[in-house]
Amino acid sequence: MDSKSEKEGCEEMKLAVIGTGYVGLVSGTSFAELGNTVVCVDKVEEKVEQLNRNEIPIYEPGLEELVKKNKDAGRLFFTTNIQEAVEQAEIVMIAVGTPETETGAANLNYVYAVAEEIGQSLTNSFTVIVNKSTVPVGTAEAVNEIIRKTYPQAEIDVCSVPEFLREGSAVHDTFHPDRVVIGTSSEKAADMLTELHRPLTDQIVVTDPRSSEMIKYASNAFLATKISFINEIANICDLYDADVHAVAQGMGLDHRIGPKFLHAGIGYGGSCFPKDVKALKFLAEDKGYQPNILQAVNDVNNIQSHKVVEHLDRIFDGDIQGRTIAVLGLAFKPNTDDMREAPSIKIIEELNQRGGHIRAFDPAAVENAKQMLDVDITYTDQALAAIDGADAALLVTEWKECVSITPEQFKQALKQPVVIDGRNALDKESLKQAGIIYHGIGRK
């Protein structure tokens, strides 16, 4: 594991991390790897028991080894007892979910409930409270008020330290961050949090809590904007017989633009971009401002998953009734089992409505997919089994098992040689030379 396990002279700190989802579990484990004592808290007893058996409830490369290593070293603990964890901690991190509501606003019920429990558990010693969850501007102040209302004599500073982790590479991102953002009005808290994060990077930005909270939303919204922009360009490329791959390459060489996130496909998904774009849009509208760019970003993403079905219509003259369609990949991205807002959901539901028979493969997300998809799907445990005898193959998630299928294997296995590349991750020329009918997104 490529981690920075030496604290380089920094003193050990005692942390409590409330919530053991992607953010809480990865962050808590990583801070333990840096030499701190970390107690991770979760209300779900079964989940805590699972973690204490070194069983990881999420799919995240490298995490299982780090959890076991630091549990064995006596630096990482899991419990349902929030009071005991908070009493012993110098820093308490809130890392619970902030799911989207019907209005698009972030649901802060879990954050506020944890804040009240923290207030009930504090002692008279000084404690830094950190919001790691993605929260709207002003949440640090609200958490501070809740805690002080519960425990008026609390000696606390409530800060914002947003996470910038990518699912599938969250462990690597924790140890190699582009920057750490610390939002606080307290010099003492800033010093403690800087000391905690110094082994990870020198790029530490200290600002006020409101600006820190906005940095998180603005960062995710900008990346989502780049994705929707290049997808819109891809859709225009389709109309004018241009190749978005070449367009993105030419654009990305301009250092003002850069190549990252200029990969056209079927849109973004996951637990962050969709939710955060909508949450930032809600914050703007709540103050009477219409965020037209954010609205457009969301609108483009909503239609993008339909593009692969449009390509099927072109090939089969609008008739996919009774055809077997192989869906390669279900998770919203590789190296995760996360199905939240995955483009595969809309694609499969549309194919099912159109009378297609779906045969799907994913090496990690099948169980989560079964919970979210109430349609008739045949799941396979091999990518080649999914395409065997199918009328067409759709690349939806660029898992290694999916992108490594050779043109010859496609040609031999498919009933009809049709491949729709929803991620523009396959070798177009090799497929076409093998006699495959290849359609990408904006790929001429």
C-alpha positions as CSV (number, residue, x, y, z in Angstrom):
1,M,0.0,0.0,0.0
2,D,1.4,3.3,-1.1
3,S,0.6,5.4,2.0
4,K,2.5,7.9,4.1
5,S,2.6,6.0,7.4
6,E,5.3,8.1,9.1
7,K,4.0,11.1,11.0
8,E,7.3,12.9,10.5
9,G,7.5,14.2,14.0
10,C,3.8,15.1,14.4
11,E,2.2,14.2,17.7
12,E,-0.4,11.4,17.8
13,M,-4.0,12.6,18.0
14,K,-7.2,10.9,19.2
15,L,-10.0,11.0,16.7
16,A,-13.7,10.0,16.7
17,V,-15.2,9.5,13.2
18,I,-19.0,9.3,13.2
19,G,-20.3,7.4,10.2
20,T,-18.6,4.5,8.4
21,G,-19.6,5.1,4.8
22,Y,-17.1,5.8,2.0
23,V,-15.9,9.1,3.6
24,G,-15.9,8.0,7.3
25,L,-14.4,4.6,6.8
26,V,-11.7,5.7,4.4
27,S,-10.8,8.8,6.3
28,G,-10.8,7.1,9.7
29,T,-8.6,4.2,8.5
30,S,-6.2,6.6,6.8
31,F,-5.7,8.8,9.8
32,A,-5.0,5.6,11.8
33,E,-2.4,4.7,9.2
34,L,-0.8,8.0,9.9
35,G,-0.3,7.0,13.5
36,N,-3.4,8.4,15.2
37,T,-5.8,6.6,17.4
38,V,-9.2,6.5,15.7
39,V,-12.6,5.3,16.9
40,C,-15.1,4.9,14.1
41,V,-18.8,5.0,15.2
42,D,-21.8,3.7,13.4
43,K,-25.4,3.1,14.7
44,V,-25.8,-0.1,12.7
45,E,-24.6,-2.8,15.0
46,E,-24.4,-5.4,12.2
47,K,-22.1,-3.1,10.3
48,V,-19.8,-2.5,13.3
49,E,-19.6,-6.3,13.9
50,Q,-18.8,-6.8,10.3
51,L,-15.9,-4.3,10.4
52,N,-14.6,-5.8,13.6
53,R,-14.4,-9.1,11.7
54,N,-12.3,-7.2,9.1
55,E,-15.1,-7.5,6.6
56,I,-15.5,-4.3,4.5
57,P,-19.1,-3.4,3.6
58,I,-18.1,-1.3,0.6
59,Y,-16.0,-2.2,-2.4
60,E,-12.9,0.1,-2.3
61,P,-9.5,-1.2,-3.5
62,G,-6.8,-1.3,-0.8
63,L,-9.2,-0.5,2.1
64,E,-9.5,-4.0,3.6
65,E,-5.8,-4.4,4.0
66,L,-5.5,-1.0,5.7
67,V,-8.4,-1.7,8.1
68,K,-6.9,-5.0,9.2
69,K,-3.4,-3.6,9.6
70,N,-4.5,-0.7,11.8
71,K,-6.9,-2.8,13.9
72,D,-4.1,-5.2,14.6
73,A,-1.8,-2.3,15.5
74,G,-4.3,-1.1,18.0
75,R,-4.9,2.2,16.3
76,L,-8.3,1.6,14.7
77,F,-11.5,0.7,16.6
78,F,-15.2,0.3,15.6
79,T,-18.1,0.8,18.0
80,T,-21.7,1.8,18.3
81,N,-21.0,3.8,21.4
82,I,-20.8,7.5,20.3
83,Q,-20.5,8.8,23.9
84,E,-17.4,6.8,24.7
85,A,-15.8,7.7,21.4
86,V,-16.4,11.5,21.7
87,E,-15.3,11.6,25.4
88,Q,-11.9,10.4,24.5
89,A,-11.4,12.4,21.3
90,E,-9.6,15.6,20.6
91,I,-11.1,15.8,17.1
92,V,-14.6,14.5,16.2
93,M,-15.4,14.2,12.5
94,I,-19.0,14.0,11.3
95,A,-19.1,11.8,8.2
96,V,-22.7,10.8,7.8
97,G,-24.8,11.0,4.7
98,T,-26.5,14.1,3.3
99,P,-28.9,12.6,0.8
100,E,-30.8,14.6,-1.8
101,T,-34.4,15.6,-0.9
102,E,-37.3,16.1,-3.4
103,T,-36.4,19.7,-3.8
104,G,-32.7,19.0,-4.5
105,A,-31.6,20.4,-1.2
106,A,-29.3,18.3,1.0
107,N,-31.0,16.4,3.8
108,L,-29.2,17.5,7.0
109,N,-31.2,15.4,9.5
110,Y,-28.4,12.9,10.0
111,V,-25.8,15.7,10.5
112,Y,-28.0,17.5,13.0
113,A,-28.9,14.3,14.9
114,V,-25.2,13.5,15.3
115,A,-24.5,17.1,16.4
116,E,-27.0,16.7,19.2
117,E,-25.5,13.4,20.3
118,I,-22.0,14.9,20.3
119,G,-23.3,17.7,22.5
120,Q,-24.7,15.0,24.9
121,S,-21.3,13.2,25.0
122,L,-18.8,16.1,25.4
123,T,-16.7,16.6,28.4
124,N,-15.1,19.9,29.5
125,S,-12.0,19.4,27.5
126,F,-11.5,21.4,24.3
127,T,-12.7,19.5,21.2
128,V,-12.6,20.3,17.5
129,I,-15.7,19.3,15.6
130,V,-15.2,18.7,11.9
131,N,-17.8,18.5,9.2
132,K,-16.5,16.0,6.6
133,S,-19.9,15.4,5.1
134,T,-20.8,17.5,2.1
135,V,-23.0,20.2,3.5
136,P,-24.6,23.5,2.5
137,V,-23.1,26.9,3.3
138,G,-23.8,27.7,6.9
139,T,-23.9,24.2,8.3
140,A,-20.9,24.6,10.5
141,E,-22.7,27.4,12.3
142,A,-25.9,25.4,12.6
143,V,-23.9,22.4,14.1
144,N,-22.2,24.8,16.5
145,E,-25.6,26.1,17.7
146,I,-27.1,22.6,18.1
147,I,-24.1,21.4,20.2
148,R,-24.1,24.5,22.4
149,K,-27.8,24.3,22.9
150,T,-27.4,20.7,24.1
151,Y,-24.3,21.5,26.1
152,P,-24.0,25.2,26.8
153,Q,-20.5,25.1,28.4
154,A,-19.0,23.2,25.5
155,E,-15.4,24.1,24.7
156,I,-15.6,23.5,21.0
157,D,-14.7,24.9,17.6
158,V,-16.8,23.6,14.7
159,C,-14.9,23.5,11.4
160,S,-15.4,22.4,7.8
161,V,-12.9,20.1,6.2
162,P,-14.5,18.8,3.0
163,E,-13.4,15.5,1.4
164,F,-12.4,15.3,-2.2
165,L,-12.2,11.5,-2.6
166,R,-13.0,9.6,-5.8
167,E,-14.8,6.3,-5.3
168,G,-12.6,3.5,-6.5
169,S,-9.4,5.4,-5.7
170,A,-10.4,6.9,-2.3
171,V,-7.5,5.4,-0.4
172,H,-4.9,6.7,-2.9
173,D,-6.7,10.1,-2.9
174,T,-6.5,10.4,0.8
175,F,-2.8,9.9,0.9
176,H,-2.1,12.0,-2.2
177,P,-4.5,15.0,-2.0
178,D,-4.3,17.9,-4.4
179,R,-5.1,20.1,-1.4
180,V,-6.7,20.1,2.0
181,V,-9.2,22.8,2.8
182,I,-9.8,23.8,6.4
183,G,-12.6,26.1,7.2
184,T,-12.5,27.7,10.6
185,S,-12.4,31.0,12.4
186,S,-10.3,29.6,15.2
187,E,-6.5,29.8,15.2
188,K,-6.3,26.9,17.7
189,A,-8.5,24.6,15.6
190,A,-6.6,25.6,12.4
191,D,-3.3,24.7,14.0
192,M,-4.6,21.3,15.2
193,L,-6.1,20.4,11.8
194,T,-3.1,21.6,9.9
195,E,-0.9,19.4,12.1
196,L,-3.2,16.4,11.5
197,H,-3.1,16.9,7.7
198,R,0.5,18.0,7.3
199,P,1.9,14.5,6.6
200,L,-0.4,14.3,3.6
201,T,0.4,17.6,1.7
202,D,1.8,21.1,2.0
203,Q,-1.1,22.4,0.0
204,I,-3.3,23.4,2.9
205,V,-5.8,26.2,2.4
206,V,-7.2,27.7,5.6
207,T,-10.3,29.9,5.2
208,D,-13.6,30.6,6.9
209,P,-16.2,27.8,7.3
210,R,-18.7,29.2,4.7
211,S,-16.0,29.5,2.0
212,S,-14.8,26.0,2.8
213,E,-18.3,24.6,2.4
214,M,-18.7,26.5,-0.9
215,I,-15.3,25.2,-2.2
216,K,-16.6,21.6,-2.0
217,Y,-19.8,22.3,-3.9
218,A,-18.1,24.6,-6.5
219,S,-15.4,22.0,-7.1
220,N,-17.8,19.2,-7.8
221,A,-20.1,21.4,-9.9
222,F,-17.2,22.6,-12.1
223,L,-16.1,19.0,-12.8
224,A,-19.7,18.0,-13.6
225,T,-19.8,21.0,-15.9
226,K,-16.8,19.8,-17.8
227,I,-18.4,16.4,-18.2
228,S,-21.7,17.8,-19.4
229,F,-19.9,20.2,-21.7
230,I,-17.9,17.6,-23.5
231,N,-21.0,15.4,-23.7
232,E,-22.9,18.2,-25.4
233,I,-20.0,18.7,-27.8
234,A,-20.2,14.9,-28.5
235,N,-23.8,15.1,-29.3
236,I,-23.1,17.9,-31.8
237,C,-20.2,15.9,-33.2
238,D,-22.7,13.1,-33.9
239,L,-24.8,15.5,-36.0
240,Y,-21.9,16.8,-38.0
241,D,-19.8,13.6,-38.4
242,A,-16.9,14.9,-36.3
243,D,-15.0,12.8,-33.7
244,V,-15.2,14.1,-30.1
245,H,-12.1,12.1,-29.2
246,A,-10.0,14.2,-31.5
247,V,-11.9,17.4,-30.4
248,A,-11.2,16.7,-26.7
249,Q,-7.6,15.9,-27.4
250,G,-7.1,19.2,-29.2
251,M,-8.9,21.1,-26.5
252,G,-7.1,19.4,-23.6
253,L,-3.7,20.4,-24.9
254,D,-4.6,24.0,-24.1
255,H,-3.2,24.4,-20.5
256,R,-6.1,26.7,-19.6
257,I,-8.5,23.8,-20.3
258,G,-6.6,20.6,-19.6
259,P,-7.5,17.1,-20.6
260,K,-9.1,15.8,-17.3
261,F,-12.9,15.3,-17.3
262,L,-13.1,15.8,-21.1
263,H,-14.2,12.3,-21.7
264,A,-17.5,12.1,-23.5
265,G,-19.9,9.2,-22.7
266,I,-23.2,8.5,-21.0
267,G,-23.0,11.0,-18.2
268,Y,-21.9,11.2,-14.6
269,G,-23.4,9.3,-11.7
270,G,-22.5,8.3,-8.1
271,S,-23.2,9.9,-4.8
272,C,-21.6,13.2,-5.3
273,F,-21.9,15.0,-8.7
274,P,-25.7,14.6,-9.2
275,K,-26.5,15.4,-5.6
276,D,-24.1,18.3,-5.3
277,V,-25.1,20.0,-8.5
278,K,-28.7,20.0,-7.5
279,A,-27.9,21.1,-3.9
280,L,-25.9,24.1,-5.2
281,K,-28.7,24.9,-7.6
282,F,-31.1,24.8,-4.7
283,L,-28.9,27.1,-2.5
284,A,-28.8,29.7,-5.3
285,E,-32.6,29.5,-6.0
286,D,-33.3,29.7,-2.3
287,K,-31.8,33.2,-2.4
288,G,-33.6,34.2,-5.6
289,Y,-30.8,33.6,-8.0
290,Q,-31.4,31.4,-11.1
291,P,-28.2,29.4,-11.8
292,N,-28.6,28.8,-15.5
293,I,-25.3,26.9,-16.0
294,L,-26.0,24.5,-13.2
295,Q,-29.5,23.9,-14.7
296,A,-27.9,23.1,-18.1
297,V,-25.3,20.8,-16.6
298,N,-28.1,18.8,-14.9
299,D,-30.3,18.8,-18.0
300,V,-27.5,17.5,-20.3
301,N,-26.7,14.7,-17.9
302,N,-30.3,13.7,-17.6
303,I,-30.5,13.0,-21.3
304,Q,-27.1,11.5,-21.9
305,S,-27.7,8.0,-20.9
306,H,-30.4,7.8,-23.6
307,K,-27.7,8.2,-26.3
308,V,-26.8,4.5,-26.3
309,V,-30.4,3.6,-26.9
310,E,-30.5,6.1,-29.8
311,H,-27.6,4.3,-31.3
312,L,-29.3,1.0,-31.0
313,D,-32.4,2.5,-32.7
314,R,-30.2,3.7,-35.7
315,I,-28.8,0.2,-36.1
316,F,-32.0,-1.8,-35.6
317,D,-34.4,0.7,-37.2
318,G,-36.0,1.5,-33.9
319,D,-37.0,-2.2,-33.3
320,I,-35.3,-3.7,-30.2
321,Q,-38.4,-5.7,-29.2
322,G,-37.2,-9.2,-28.2
323,R,-33.6,-8.6,-28.8
324,T,-31.0,-9.6,-26.3
325,I,-28.8,-6.7,-25.2
326,A,-25.6,-7.3,-23.2
327,V,-24.9,-4.5,-20.7
328,L,-21.3,-4.5,-19.7
329,G,-20.9,-2.8,-16.4
330,L,-23.5,-1.6,-13.9
331,A,-21.7,0.6,-11.3
332,F,-21.5,4.3,-12.0
333,K,-17.7,3.9,-12.5
334,P,-15.1,1.1,-12.3
335,N,-13.6,-0.1,-9.0
336,T,-16.7,0.5,-6.9
337,D,-20.0,-1.3,-6.3
338,D,-21.9,2.0,-6.0
339,M,-25.1,2.1,-8.0
340,R,-26.3,5.5,-6.9
341,E,-27.4,7.6,-9.9
342,A,-25.6,5.0,-12.2
343,P,-26.4,5.6,-15.9
344,S,-27.0,1.9,-16.2
345,I,-30.3,2.2,-14.3
346,K,-31.9,4.5,-16.9
347,I,-30.5,2.5,-19.8
348,I,-31.7,-0.8,-18.5
349,E,-35.1,0.6,-17.6
350,E,-35.5,2.1,-21.1
351,L,-34.4,-1.2,-22.8
352,N,-36.9,-3.1,-20.6
353,Q,-39.7,-0.7,-21.6
354,R,-38.8,-1.2,-25.2
355,G,-39.1,-5.0,-24.9
356,G,-35.4,-5.8,-24.9
357,H,-34.0,-8.7,-23.0
358,I,-31.1,-7.6,-20.7
359,R,-28.1,-9.7,-19.8
360,A,-25.8,-7.8,-17.5
361,F,-22.3,-8.2,-16.1
362,D,-20.5,-6.3,-13.3
363,P,-17.7,-7.8,-11.1
364,A,-18.8,-5.9,-8.0
365,A,-22.2,-4.2,-8.2
366,V,-24.7,-7.0,-9.0
367,E,-26.1,-7.2,-5.5
368,N,-26.6,-3.5,-5.3
369,A,-28.1,-3.5,-8.7
370,K,-30.7,-6.1,-7.7
371,Q,-31.8,-3.8,-4.9
372,M,-32.3,-0.9,-7.3
373,L,-33.6,-2.5,-10.5
374,D,-37.1,-4.0,-10.5
375,V,-36.9,-5.4,-14.0
376,D,-36.2,-8.8,-15.5
377,I,-32.4,-9.1,-15.9
378,T,-30.1,-12.1,-16.4
379,Y,-26.9,-11.5,-14.5
380,T,-23.7,-13.3,-15.5
381,D,-20.4,-13.7,-13.6
382,Q,-18.3,-13.3,-16.7
383,A,-18.2,-10.5,-19.3
384,L,-17.9,-13.0,-22.2
385,A,-21.0,-14.9,-20.9
386,A,-23.0,-11.6,-21.1
387,I,-22.3,-11.1,-24.8
388,D,-22.6,-14.7,-25.8
389,G,-25.4,-14.9,-28.3
390,A,-26.5,-11.3,-27.7
391,D,-27.8,-9.0,-30.5
392,A,-25.7,-6.1,-29.2
393,A,-23.2,-5.2,-26.5
394,L,-23.3,-1.9,-24.6
395,L,-20.2,-0.8,-22.7
396,V,-21.6,1.0,-19.7
397,T,-18.8,0.8,-17.2
398,E,-15.2,0.6,-18.2
399,W,-14.2,-2.3,-16.0
400,K,-11.0,-4.0,-17.0
401,E,-13.0,-7.2,-17.7
402,C,-15.1,-5.3,-20.1
403,V,-12.6,-3.2,-22.0
404,S,-10.2,-6.1,-22.4
405,I,-12.7,-8.1,-24.6
406,T,-10.9,-8.4,-27.9
407,P,-12.6,-7.6,-31.3
408,E,-12.3,-11.3,-32.2
409,Q,-14.1,-12.3,-29.0
410,F,-16.9,-9.8,-29.7
411,K,-17.2,-11.1,-33.2
412,Q,-17.3,-14.7,-32.2
413,A,-19.6,-14.3,-29.2
414,L,-22.2,-11.8,-30.5
415,K,-25.2,-13.0,-32.5
416,Q,-25.0,-9.8,-34.4
417,P,-21.7,-7.8,-34.5
418,V,-23.0,-4.7,-32.8
419,V,-21.0,-2.8,-30.1
420,I,-22.2,0.5,-28.5
421,D,-19.3,2.1,-26.6
422,G,-21.0,4.3,-24.0
423,R,-17.6,5.3,-22.5
424,N,-15.5,5.7,-25.7
425,A,-13.1,3.3,-24.1
426,L,-12.7,0.7,-26.8
427,D,-10.4,0.7,-29.9
428,K,-12.8,1.9,-32.6
429,E,-10.5,1.0,-35.5
430,S,-9.7,-2.5,-34.3
431,L,-13.3,-3.3,-33.9
432,K,-14.3,-1.9,-37.3
433,Q,-11.5,-3.9,-38.9
434,A,-12.9,-7.0,-37.3
435,G,-16.2,-6.4,-38.9
436,I,-17.9,-5.0,-35.8
437,I,-20.6,-2.4,-36.2
438,Y,-19.2,0.1,-33.7
439,H,-20.9,3.2,-32.4
440,G,-19.3,5.5,-29.8
441,I,-20.6,8.7,-28.2
442,G,-19.7,11.5,-30.7
443,R,-17.2,9.1,-32.4
444,K,-18.1,9.8,-36.0
